Each structure stands twice: as C-alpha cells, then as structure tokens.
Amino acid sequence: MEKYLVVVIVIAICIVMVIYTQRGSSSSRSGNTSFKDIVQKEFMKYKVIERNQTIMICEMNHRNEPDELVLIRIDPNQKKNIRNFGRRVTFTYPKQPSIGEMRKDFASYL
C-alpha cells in the first residue's frame, strides 16, 4: 500500500513540473519580440528597417525614400564603437543595447 502511495506522489510531482515548465515557456514565447520591433516602438517618429543584420533608423525624405540616420550593428567581437559618415552614424555594440542606452547614444543624432 505504501509503494502505491509513493508512486502516486511521484507521478503527481512529475505532472505538476510538466505543467509549470510548459506554462513558463509559452509565456516567454509571447513576450519574445525582435530587436527591430523594440527599436521601432521606441523611435516611432522614424522608419526602422532591418537589412543584413543591421537595424537602420531612417527619416523619410520628400520623395518618400528613407534617409539613413542611425545604423545599429551587433557584433560580439567588437567593443562599443561609434563612426560618423556625413549625416549617417553607425553604432556597433557587443550585445543588444538597452532602450536607455540607445536613447542616450542617439539623442544628438535623432
């Protein structure tokens, strides 16, 4: 009789663990947004385009063409780097930057 009770308790614990882990993974999937979407949500005034693993924050000109203002690259092999090319600025980060960091870095360019 005690053996059956131990088996039932072990099965109940396994079921609870499966339900808990499944619920956790489904909620993380729904909250998983792309970096492009995060940037677009933060800088709504501008058009955000992703091309070749580069995020571009653009302003639309009078001919409805995008003028690239800020380029964001993520390269784990490099330190944080800022390069100017005329009106365009390229920011290279070793990992995905936070919203606050981007806001602070891009303040003088947008």
DSSP file (Angstrom, degrees, kcal/mol; ACC not computed):
  #  RESIDUE AA STRUCTURE BP1 BP2  ACC     N-H-->O    O-->H-N    N-H-->O    O-->H-N    TCO  KAPPA ALPHA  PHI   PSI    X-CA   Y-CA   Z-CA
    1    1 A M     >        0   0    0      0, 0.0     4,-1.6     0, 0.0     5,-0.1   0.000 360.0 360.0 360.0 -40.3    0.0    0.0    0.0
    2    2 A E  H  >  +     0   0    0      1,-0.2     4,-2.0     2,-0.2     5,-0.2   0.839 360.0  58.2 -67.6 -32.6    2.8    2.4    0.8
    3    3 A K  H  > S+     0   0    0      1,-0.2     4,-2.2     2,-0.2    -1,-0.2   0.914 105.8  48.7 -63.9 -41.7    4.5    1.6   -2.5
    4    4 A Y  H  > S+     0   0    0      1,-0.2     4,-2.5     2,-0.2    -1,-0.2   0.878 109.0  53.1 -65.1 -38.6    1.4    2.8   -4.4
    5    5 A L  H  X S+     0   0    0     -4,-1.6     4,-2.1     2,-0.2    -1,-0.2   0.900 109.6  48.2 -64.1 -41.6    1.2    6.0   -2.4
    6    6 A V  H  X S+     0   0    0     -4,-2.0     4,-2.4     2,-0.2    -2,-0.2   0.909 112.0  49.9 -64.8 -42.8    4.9    6.8   -3.2
    7    7 A V  H  X S+     0   0    0     -4,-2.2     4,-2.4     2,-0.2    -2,-0.2   0.911 110.8  49.1 -62.6 -43.7    4.3    6.1   -6.9
    8    8 A V  H  X S+     0   0    0     -4,-2.5     4,-2.3     1,-0.2    -1,-0.2   0.897 111.6  49.2 -63.8 -41.2    1.2    8.3   -7.0
    9    9 A I  H  X S+     0   0    0     -4,-2.1     4,-2.2     2,-0.2    -2,-0.2   0.913 111.4  49.0 -65.3 -42.7    3.1   11.2   -5.2
   10   10 A V  H  X S+     0   0    0     -4,-2.4     4,-2.2     2,-0.2    -2,-0.2   0.912 112.3  48.2 -63.6 -43.1    6.0   10.9   -7.7
   11   11 A I  H  X S+     0   0    0     -4,-2.4     4,-2.4     2,-0.2    -2,-0.2   0.902 110.8  51.3 -64.4 -41.0    3.6   10.9  -10.7
   12   12 A A  H  X S+     0   0    0     -4,-2.3     4,-2.3     1,-0.2    -2,-0.2   0.902 109.9  49.4 -63.2 -41.0    1.7   13.9   -9.3
   13   13 A I  H  X S+     0   0    0     -4,-2.2     4,-2.3     2,-0.2    -1,-0.2   0.906 110.6  50.7 -64.7 -41.3    5.0   15.8   -8.8
   14   14 A C  H  X S+     0   0    0     -4,-2.2     4,-2.3     2,-0.2    -2,-0.2   0.911 110.2  49.2 -62.6 -42.8    6.0   15.0  -12.4
   15   15 A I  H  X S+     0   0    0     -4,-2.4     4,-2.4     1,-0.2    -2,-0.2   0.919 111.2  49.4 -63.6 -43.6    2.7   16.3  -13.8
   16   16 A V  H  X S+     0   0    0     -4,-2.3     4,-2.4     1,-0.2    -1,-0.2   0.902 111.0  50.3 -62.3 -41.2    3.0   19.5  -11.8
   17   17 A M  H  X S+     0   0    0     -4,-2.3     4,-2.5     2,-0.2     5,-0.2   0.906 110.6  49.1 -64.6 -41.6    6.5   20.0  -13.1
   18   18 A V  H  X S+     0   0    0     -4,-2.3     4,-2.2     2,-0.2     5,-0.2   0.928 112.7  47.2 -63.9 -45.3    5.5   19.5  -16.7
   19   19 A I  H  X S+     0   0    0     -4,-2.4     4,-2.1     1,-0.2    -2,-0.2   0.916 113.2  49.3 -62.5 -43.2    2.6   21.9  -16.4
   20   20 A Y  H  X S+     0   0    0     -4,-2.4     4,-1.9     1,-0.2    -2,-0.2   0.917 113.1  45.2 -64.2 -44.8    4.8   24.5  -14.7
   21   21 A T  H  X S+     0   0    0     -4,-2.5     4,-1.9     1,-0.2    -1,-0.2   0.871 112.8  50.8 -70.1 -35.3    7.5   24.3  -17.4
   22   22 A Q  H  X S+     0   0    0     -4,-2.2     4,-1.9    -5,-0.2    -1,-0.2   0.896 110.2  49.5 -67.5 -40.2    5.1   24.4  -20.3
   23   23 A R  H  X S+     0   0    0     -4,-2.1     4,-1.7    -5,-0.2    -2,-0.2   0.899 110.7  50.8 -66.0 -40.4    3.3   27.5  -18.9
   24   24 A G  H  X S+     0   0    0     -4,-1.9     4,-1.5     1,-0.2    -2,-0.2   0.887 110.7  47.7 -64.8 -41.0    6.7   29.3  -18.4
   25   25 A S  H  X S+     0   0    0     -4,-1.9     4,-1.6     1,-0.2    -1,-0.2   0.854 109.7  52.1 -73.1 -33.7    7.9   28.6  -22.0
   26   26 A S  H  X S+     0   0    0     -4,-1.9     4,-1.6     1,-0.2    -1,-0.2   0.870 109.2  50.0 -71.2 -34.2    4.6   29.7  -23.6
   27   27 A S  H  X S+     0   0    0     -4,-1.7     4,-1.2     1,-0.2    -1,-0.2   0.851 109.8  51.0 -71.7 -32.0    4.6   33.0  -21.8
   28   28 A S  H  < S+     0   0    0     -4,-1.5     4,-0.4     1,-0.2    -1,-0.2   0.828 107.1  55.0 -72.6 -30.0    8.2   33.6  -22.8
   29   29 A R  H >< S+     0   0    0     -4,-1.6     3,-0.9     1,-0.2    -2,-0.2   0.905 107.5  48.2 -67.3 -40.8    7.4   32.9  -26.4
   30   30 A S  H 3< S+     0   0    0     -4,-1.6    -1,-0.2     1,-0.2    -2,-0.2   0.806 113.0  48.9 -71.1 -27.6    4.6   35.5  -26.5
   31   31 A G  T 3< S+     0   0    0     -4,-1.2     2,-1.0    -5,-0.1    -1,-0.2   0.447  84.4 106.6 -88.7  -0.6    6.9   38.1  -24.9
   32   32 A N    <   +     0   0    0     -3,-0.9     2,-0.3    -4,-0.4    -1,-0.0  -0.686  46.7 171.1 -85.8 101.5    9.7   37.5  -27.3
   33   33 A T        -     0   0    0     -2,-1.0    -2,-0.0     1,-0.1     2,-0.0  -0.804  34.4-105.5-109.4 154.4    9.8   40.4  -29.7
   34   34 A S     >  -     0   0    0     -2,-0.3     4,-1.9     1,-0.1     5,-0.1  -0.320  25.5-116.1 -75.2 159.5   12.5   41.1  -32.2
   35   35 A F  H  > S+     0   0    0      1,-0.2     4,-2.4     2,-0.2     5,-0.2   0.865 116.5  57.5 -62.4 -36.7   15.1   43.8  -31.7
   36   36 A K  H  > S+     0   0    0      1,-0.2     4,-2.6     2,-0.2    -1,-0.2   0.910 106.1  49.1 -60.4 -43.1   13.7   45.7  -34.8
   37   37 A D  H  > S+     0   0    0      2,-0.2     4,-2.4     1,-0.2    -1,-0.2   0.878 109.9  51.5 -65.1 -38.1   10.3   45.8  -33.1
   38   38 A I  H  X S+     0   0    0     -4,-1.9     4,-1.6     2,-0.2    -2,-0.2   0.926 112.6  45.4 -63.7 -44.7   11.8   47.1  -29.9
   39   39 A V  H  X S+     0   0    0     -4,-2.4     4,-2.6     2,-0.2    -2,-0.2   0.910 112.9  50.7 -65.7 -42.3   13.6   49.9  -31.8
   40   40 A Q  H  < S+     0   0    0     -4,-2.6    -2,-0.2     1,-0.2    -1,-0.2   0.902 109.7  50.2 -62.7 -41.1   10.5   50.8  -33.8
   41   41 A K  H  < S+     0   0    0     -4,-2.4     3,-0.5     1,-0.2    -1,-0.2   0.857 114.4  44.7 -65.5 -34.7    8.4   51.0  -30.7
   42   42 A E  H  < S+     0   0    0     -4,-1.6     2,-0.5     1,-0.2    -2,-0.2   0.875 121.0  37.1 -77.9 -38.6   11.0   53.3  -29.1
   43   43 A F    ><  +     0   0    0     -4,-2.6     3,-1.4     1,-0.2    -1,-0.2  -0.580  69.0 157.0-114.2  67.1   11.6   55.6  -32.1
   44   44 A M  T 3   +     0   0    0     -2,-0.5    -1,-0.2    -3,-0.5    -2,-0.1   0.746  65.6  67.6 -66.0 -25.4    8.1   55.8  -33.6
   45   45 A K  T 3  S+     0   0    0     -3,-0.2    -1,-0.3     2,-0.1     2,-0.2   0.733 101.1  56.4 -67.6 -21.2    8.8   59.1  -35.4
   46   46 A Y  S <  S-     0   0    0     -3,-1.4     2,-0.5    -6,-0.2    13,-0.2  -0.671  87.2-111.1-112.2 162.7   11.2   57.3  -37.7
   47   47 A K  E     -A   58   0A   0     11,-2.5    11,-3.5    -2,-0.2     2,-0.5  -0.821  29.5-153.2 -92.2 129.4   11.1   54.3  -40.0
   48   48 A V  E     -A   57   0A   0     -2,-0.5     2,-0.4     9,-0.2     9,-0.2  -0.917  15.0-178.8-109.6 127.0   13.1   51.3  -38.8
   49   49 A I  E     -A   56   0A   0      7,-2.6     7,-3.5    -2,-0.5     2,-0.5  -0.961  16.9-148.7-125.8 140.0   14.4   48.9  -41.4
   50   50 A E  E     +A   55   0A   0     -2,-0.4     2,-0.3     5,-0.2     5,-0.2  -0.946  26.5 161.2-110.6 125.8   16.4   45.7  -40.9
   51   51 A R  E >   -A   54   0A   0      3,-2.8     3,-1.0    -2,-0.5    -2,-0.1  -0.961  65.4 -12.0-146.9 124.0   18.9   44.8  -43.6
   52   52 A N  T 3  S-     0   0    0     -2,-0.3     3,-0.1     1,-0.3    -1,-0.1   0.910 126.9 -52.2  54.4  50.9   21.9   42.4  -43.4
   53   53 A Q  T 3  S+     0   0    0      1,-0.2    21,-0.6    20,-0.1     2,-0.4   0.719 117.2 116.0  58.1  24.7   21.8   42.0  -39.6
   54   54 A T  E <   -AB  51  73A   0     -3,-1.0    -3,-2.8    19,-0.1     2,-0.5  -0.986  58.1-145.8-123.0 132.0   21.8   45.9  -39.4
   55   55 A I  E     -AB  50  72A   0     17,-2.4    17,-3.1    -2,-0.4     2,-0.5  -0.850  17.4-162.3 -95.3 128.2   19.0   47.9  -38.0
   56   56 A M  E     -AB  49  71A   0     -7,-3.5    -7,-2.6    -2,-0.5     2,-0.7  -0.948  11.5-155.8-115.5 128.8   18.6   51.3  -39.7
   57   57 A I  E     -AB  48  70A   0     13,-3.2    12,-2.4    -2,-0.5    13,-1.8  -0.917  29.7-177.5-100.1 117.0   16.7   54.2  -38.3
   58   58 A C  E     -AB  47  68A   0    -11,-3.5   -11,-2.5    -2,-0.7     2,-0.4  -0.801  27.3-144.6-121.3 155.0   15.6   56.3  -41.2
   59   59 A E  E     - B   0  67A   0      8,-2.3     8,-3.3    -2,-0.3     2,-0.4  -0.953  29.7-121.3-112.9 137.2   13.8   59.5  -41.9
   60   60 A M  E     - B   0  66A   0     -2,-0.4     2,-0.0     6,-0.2     8,-0.0  -0.666  29.0-148.0 -82.4 128.4   11.6   59.7  -45.0
   61   61 A N    >   -     0   0    0      4,-2.9     3,-2.0    -2,-0.4    -1,-0.1  -0.142  36.7 -82.9 -85.6-174.3   12.6   62.4  -47.4
   62   62 A H  T 3  S+     0   0    0      1,-0.3    -1,-0.1     2,-0.1    -2,-0.1   0.692 130.6  52.8 -66.2 -19.3   10.4   64.5  -49.7
   63   63 A R  T 3  S-     0   0    0      2,-0.2    -1,-0.3     0, 0.0    -2,-0.0   0.214 119.8-109.4 -97.6  14.0   10.4   61.7  -52.4
   64   64 A N  S <  S+     0   0    0     -3,-2.0    -2,-0.1     1,-0.2    -4,-0.1   0.826  76.7 134.9  60.6  35.3    9.3   59.2  -49.7
   65   65 A E        -     0   0    0     -6,-0.0    -4,-2.9     0, 0.0     2,-0.4  -0.877  61.5-105.8-109.0 146.1   12.7   57.5  -49.7
   66   66 A P  E     -B   60   0A   0      0, 0.0     2,-0.6     0, 0.0    -6,-0.2  -0.568  24.2-157.2 -77.1 128.6   14.5   56.5  -46.5
   67   67 A D  E     -B   59   0A   0     -8,-3.3    -8,-2.3    -2,-0.4     2,-0.4  -0.925  23.0-129.8 -98.9 117.2   17.4   58.7  -45.4
   68   68 A E  E     +B   58   0A   0     -2,-0.6   -10,-0.2   -10,-0.2     3,-0.1  -0.535  38.4 162.5 -73.1 123.1   19.6   56.6  -43.1
   69   69 A L  E     +     0   0A   0    -12,-2.4    20,-2.0    -2,-0.4     2,-0.4   0.800  65.7  18.7-103.8 -47.7   20.3   58.5  -39.9
   70   70 A V  E     -Bc  57  89A   0    -13,-1.8   -13,-3.2    18,-0.2     2,-0.4  -0.993  60.1-164.3-132.2 131.9   21.5   55.8  -37.5
   71   71 A L  E     -Bc  56  90A   0     18,-2.8    20,-3.2    -2,-0.4     2,-0.5  -0.952   8.3-159.7-112.4 135.9   22.7   52.3  -38.2
   72   72 A I  E     +Bc  55  91A   0    -17,-3.1   -17,-2.4    -2,-0.4     2,-0.4  -0.968  11.4 178.9-119.1 122.0   22.9   49.7  -35.4
   73   73 A R  E     -Bc  54  92A   0     18,-2.8    20,-2.7    -2,-0.5     2,-0.6  -0.948  17.0-151.8-120.1 143.1   25.1   46.7  -35.6
   74   74 A I  E     + c   0  93A   0    -21,-0.6    22,-0.1    -2,-0.4    18,-0.1  -0.960  24.6 162.7-116.3 114.5   25.6   43.9  -33.0
   75   75 A D    >   -     0   0    0     18,-2.7     3,-2.0    -2,-0.6    20,-0.1  -0.932  26.5-160.2-133.9 107.3   29.0   42.3  -33.2
   76   76 A P  T 3  S+     0   0    0      0, 0.0    -1,-0.1     0, 0.0    19,-0.0   0.676  90.9  62.5 -62.7 -15.6   30.1   40.3  -30.2
   77   77 A N  T 3  S+     0   0    0      2,-0.1     2,-0.3     0, 0.0     0, 0.0   0.490  99.0  64.4 -88.4  -3.5   33.7   40.5  -31.4
   78   78 A Q  S <  S-     0   0    0     -3,-2.0    -3,-0.1    15,-0.2     2,-0.1  -0.846  76.5-124.8-120.4 156.2   33.9   44.3  -31.1
   79   79 A K        -     0   0    0     -2,-0.3     2,-0.2     1,-0.2    13,-0.1  -0.367  58.5 -64.6 -81.9 172.8   33.6   46.9  -28.3
   80   80 A K        +     0   0    0     -2,-0.1     2,-0.4    13,-0.1    13,-0.2  -0.430  67.7 180.0 -61.4 130.0   31.1   49.7  -28.4
   81   81 A N  E     -D   92   0A   0     11,-2.4    11,-2.9    -2,-0.2     2,-0.4  -0.994  21.3-162.0-140.8 140.3   32.1   51.8  -31.4
   82   82 A I  E     +D   91   0A   0     -2,-0.4     2,-0.4     9,-0.2     9,-0.2  -0.992  12.5 179.3-126.1 126.0   30.6   55.0  -33.0
   83   83 A R  E     -D   90   0A   0      7,-2.4     7,-3.1    -2,-0.4     2,-0.4  -0.990  15.3-147.1-128.5 135.7   31.5   56.0  -36.6
   84   84 A N  E     +D   89   0A   0     -2,-0.4     2,-0.2     5,-0.2     5,-0.2  -0.839  16.4 176.1-101.7 136.7   30.3   59.1  -38.5
   85   85 A F  E >   -D   88   0A   0      3,-3.4     3,-1.8    -2,-0.4     2,-0.3  -0.731  65.9 -70.2-134.5  84.1   29.7   59.1  -42.2
   86   86 A G  T 3  S-     0   0    0      1,-0.3    -1,-0.2    -2,-0.2     0, 0.0  -0.530 117.0 -11.7  66.7-124.2   28.2   62.5  -43.1
   87   87 A R  T 3  S+     0   0    0     -2,-0.3    -1,-0.3    -3,-0.1     2,-0.3   0.719 124.5  87.0 -77.9 -21.2   24.7   62.6  -41.7
   88   88 A R  E <   - D   0  85A   0     -3,-1.8    -3,-3.4   -18,-0.1     2,-0.4  -0.591  58.8-166.4 -86.8 140.1   24.8   58.9  -41.0
   89   89 A V  E     -cD  70  84A   0    -20,-2.0   -18,-2.8    -2,-0.3     2,-0.5  -0.988   6.7-153.1-125.9 134.1   26.1   57.4  -37.8
   90   90 A T  E     -cD  71  83A   0     -7,-3.1    -7,-2.4    -2,-0.4     2,-0.5  -0.937   7.3-166.8-111.1 123.1   27.0   53.7  -37.2
   91   91 A F  E     -cD  72  82A   0    -20,-3.2   -18,-2.8    -2,-0.5     2,-0.5  -0.934   2.1-165.7-107.2 126.7   26.8   52.3  -33.7
   92   92 A T  E     -cD  73  81A   0    -11,-2.9   -11,-2.4    -2,-0.5   -18,-0.2  -0.964   8.4-174.1-113.6 125.9   28.4   48.9  -33.1
   93   93 A Y  E     -c   74   0A   0    -20,-2.7   -18,-2.7    -2,-0.5   -15,-0.2  -0.893  29.7-138.5-117.8 147.6   27.5   47.1  -29.9
   94   94 A P  S    S+     0   0    0      0, 0.0     2,-0.3     0, 0.0    -1,-0.1   0.739  92.1   8.1 -75.0 -21.9   28.9   43.9  -28.5
   95   95 A K  S    S-     0   0    0    -20,-0.1   -20,-0.1   -19,-0.0     0, 0.0  -0.921 107.3 -61.8-147.5 171.4   25.4   42.8  -27.4
   96   96 A Q        -     0   0    0     -2,-0.3   -22,-0.0   -22,-0.1     2,-0.0  -0.389  60.4-130.2 -60.6 122.3   21.9   44.1  -27.8
   97   97 A P        -     0   0    0      0, 0.0     2,-0.1     0, 0.0    -1,-0.1  -0.340  17.5-111.8 -75.1 156.5   21.7   47.6  -26.2
   98   98 A S     >  -     0   0    0      1,-0.1     4,-2.2    -2,-0.0     5,-0.2  -0.375  27.4-110.5 -79.1 165.0   19.1   48.6  -23.7
   99   99 A I  H  > S+     0   0    0      1,-0.2     4,-2.8     2,-0.2     5,-0.2   0.905 119.0  51.6 -62.9 -42.1   16.5   51.2  -24.6
  100  100 A G  H  > S+     0   0    0      1,-0.2     4,-2.2     2,-0.2    -1,-0.2   0.896 109.2  49.8 -63.0 -40.6   18.0   53.7  -22.2
  101  101 A E  H  > S+     0   0    0      2,-0.2     4,-2.6     1,-0.2    -1,-0.2   0.910 113.0  46.4 -64.8 -42.5   21.5   53.2  -23.7
  102  102 A M  H  X S+     0   0    0     -4,-2.2     4,-3.0     2,-0.2     5,-0.2   0.928 111.1  52.0 -65.5 -44.3   20.1   53.7  -27.3
  103  103 A R  H  X S+     0   0    0     -4,-2.8     4,-0.7     1,-0.2    -2,-0.2   0.915 113.9  44.0 -57.9 -43.7   18.1   56.8  -26.2
  104  104 A K  H  < S+     0   0    0     -4,-2.2     3,-0.4    -5,-0.2     4,-0.3   0.909 116.7  45.7 -67.5 -43.7   21.2   58.3  -24.7
  105  105 A D  H  < S+     0   0    0     -4,-2.6     3,-0.4     1,-0.2    -2,-0.2   0.886 118.0  41.3 -68.3 -39.7   23.5   57.4  -27.6
  106  106 A F  H >X S+     0   0    0     -4,-3.0     4,-2.1     1,-0.2     3,-1.6   0.501  85.6  99.8 -89.0  -4.3   21.2   58.6  -30.3
  107  107 A A  T 3< S+     0   0    0     -4,-0.7    -1,-0.2    -3,-0.4    -2,-0.1   0.860  86.1  42.6 -54.6 -43.0   20.0   61.8  -28.6
  108  108 A S  T 34 S+     0   0    0     -3,-0.4    -1,-0.3    -4,-0.3    -2,-0.1   0.577 118.2  46.6 -82.3  -7.2   22.2   64.1  -30.6
  109  109 A Y  T <4        0   0    0     -3,-1.6    -2,-0.2    -4,-0.1    -1,-0.2   0.658 360.0 360.0-107.4 -20.9   21.6   62.4  -33.9
  110  110 A L     <        0   0    0     -4,-2.1    -2,-0.1    -3,-0.0    -3,-0.1   0.401 360.0 360.0-111.8 360.0   17.8   62.0  -34.0
